[in-house]
């Protein structure tokens, strides 16, 4: 296989959770551009009609399926629907996530549970449901979106729940990779640094000195910049890679 051909996702079917906006949307479009059919798993499919049109402009199939990743029964139903519509799933991108900025002594039980439910349980429910099918079919590729927050303590904002949840995602990634490698299923994680989205207002004056000015590259990433790296992880170009956490942070964690 030629080097560049190994990055192709032609004939593959990919699923992206939390694809309505930001990073998830950018990843769905990148996968489509690389040749993959794409199903987006979102709570409100009506909100992603324009995304489906953009995906289809790449000459691939697109589908939107409704599910709340924190509800395992909804995830199982979504898996069945995606397999019915698209025939198989080769790649799962676990992207759905949420964050609460609050000092530890002020975080409510509800806030803590919400962050853990989406960021950890949601990843688990999807990985288990799609992973079961992948193990049965003898191949598959799961990419969990972690964070540099699993490696550092962010500042100036305090976000203990988010940091703990992403550390759990990284370790879950390694656990599943070890268990499912004999079944032909690879599991890796991408740990982005600051990416300019609605969830991370990198230009805000109260955040910029710490998030941007204090980093070697002195900028945030655009969501689209994550796309090629996810294509690499999803493709045969990374065929000997599993259980890895790939840091993508403009050098932030160097210091």
Secondary structure, DSSP 8 states (H G I E B T S, - for coil): --TGGGG--TT-EEEEES-SSHHHHHHHHHHHHTT-EEEEEES-GGGGHHHHHHHHTTTS-EEEEE--TT-HHHHHHHHHHHHHHHS---EEEE-------B-GGG--HHHHHHHHIIIIIHHHHHHHHHHHHHHHHT-EEEEEE--GGGTS--SSS-BHHHHHHHHHHHHHHHHHHHHHGGGTEEEEEEEE--B-BTTB-TT-HHHHHHHTTTSTT-S-B-GGGGHHHHHHHHSGGGTT--S-EEEESTTGGG-
